[in-house]
Amino acid sequence: AVLNTVGGALFLGGSLMGYSEDLAFEANFSFGVGSLLFAFGSAVMILMWKDEQFGLTFLAVLNNLGGANGRPLLERPGEPNEKNNTFSRRGAVFIMIYCMTGTVSVYDFLCVLCDDTYQDTKDASYLRTVERAFNALLPCIFAHMMLALNAGVYKTPRIAPFHQLYVACRWIAAIMVMNSSARVIEAISIASREHATE
């Protein structure tokens, strides 16, 4: 919560500095540091989720722990241990990769919609732009499906072929985030070169 608050304050400061052309670098720097704090705060929240530390919203559940007369009930004999129903550190890292894949894919989608290179060709059409935009959005859809799957599947399946499919999906997501990031960086570099020539 502290990281999100500081990140929001830096975004507010960057927005206010944006009114002055002399403070353009300081505004962008403030946005950059705020973005890093938001990203770090999100990673910390995922790790807290992994360790089942849900913060203040979970405190209401602590008043009803299931024991007699409101006393805590730790574990009944013969019942499965609920503590094992959480994902590993590697699983937490791949959840961050899925989030990054979805975010960068949306940036790529928006860059494709703003791209006007296909407007200069004779066979250009609106449908071609929509097709490229949809292809850029596919990693986001894939990442959200993997996030939904991870909400119910805590551990990597051990039975073939599900184990191989699950691991392959993780590596496909890593390749997708690299591919989308490269296209976003390329779009930004092209836009900056065009802005410099104006």
Residue, then its C-alpha position, 0 to 999 in steps of 0.5 A: a500500500v505504501l509503494n502504491t501511494v508513493g507511486g501515485a504521488l509521483f504520477l501526480g507530481g509528473s502530471l503537474m510538472g507536465y504543465s511546464e515545458d521546462l520540466a519535461f525531463e523531471a516529469n518523465f523521470s517522475f513517471g518512470v520512478g512511479s511506474l517502477l514503484f507500482a511494478f515492485g508493489s505488484a510483485v510484493m503483493i503477488l508474493m504476499w498472495k503466495d504466502e497467504q498474507f492478504g492484508l487488512t481485507f483478510l482480518a475479518v476472517l480471523n474472527n471466525l476460525g472454526g474452533a469451538n467457542g471461537r477458539p482457533l482450529l489449527e488442524r483436524p487429524g486425518e484432514p489434508n494440510e491446506k498450507n500446501n495449496t499455494f504456488s511456489r516461488r517459480g509459480a509466482v515469477f511466472i504469474m508476474i511474467y503473465c501480467m507483463t505479457g498482458t500489459v506489453s501486449v496491450y501496448d503493442f495492440l495500441c501501437v499497431l492501431c496508431d501505426d500509419t505505415y499501411q496507409d501509404t500502400k495501395d492495398a492497405s485496408y482497415l481490415r489489415t490494421v484490425e488483423r494486425a491489432f488482433n494478432a498483437l492482442l493474442p498474447c494478452i488473451f493467452a496470459h489471462m487464460m494462464l492466470a485463470l488456470n493458475a487460480g485453480v492449479y497451484k502446482t505443476p501437474r505431474i502426469a504426462p502430457f499435462h506436465q509438458l503442456y503446462v511447462a510449454c505454456r510458461w515458456i511460450a508466455a516468456i517468448m510472447v513477452m519478449n516478442s511484444s516488448a521488441r515490437v513496442i520498443e521498435a514502435i517507440s524508436i520509430a516514433s522518436r526518430e520521426h519526432a526528431t526530424e520534425 
